Amino acid sequence: MPEVVRRGIDEAGFTDCTPIQAKTLPLALDGVNVAGQAQTGTGKTAAFLIASFTRLLAAEAPEQRGKTCPRMLVLAPTRELAIQIRDEAEQLGKYTGLSIHACYGGVDYDKQRDRFDEPVDILVGTPGRLIDYFKQK
């Protein structure tokens, strides 16, 4: 795991893995697809993000990334979950240099769209808002 990822984990106050993290992180860090089920608040999102950051940092970003080319797309069923995932990604990924953006309904459409003028590494969004943007290209 890259030091910049560890630094974000340490700063977030995580010291030990939860059971779901202990079972899934080693596999995910090795590139194995993982599915897991656990109660809310057990660290599933953190495990997913840590493995994702590690993979993204290991691979070079394409030189010509555009506003319609995020390196990773995270679909969230609700705006609340999209916000939660984005916030956790920003906290854990604080030192990675990865750009994180979220798009969801209920907020200024143009302001969110303007964020796509810069390359985005991780895009978290709800299906409805993402479909709106992709229709615009």
Order of alpha helices (4+ residues) and beta strands (2+ residues): alpha-alpha-alpha-beta-alpha-beta-alpha-beta-alpha
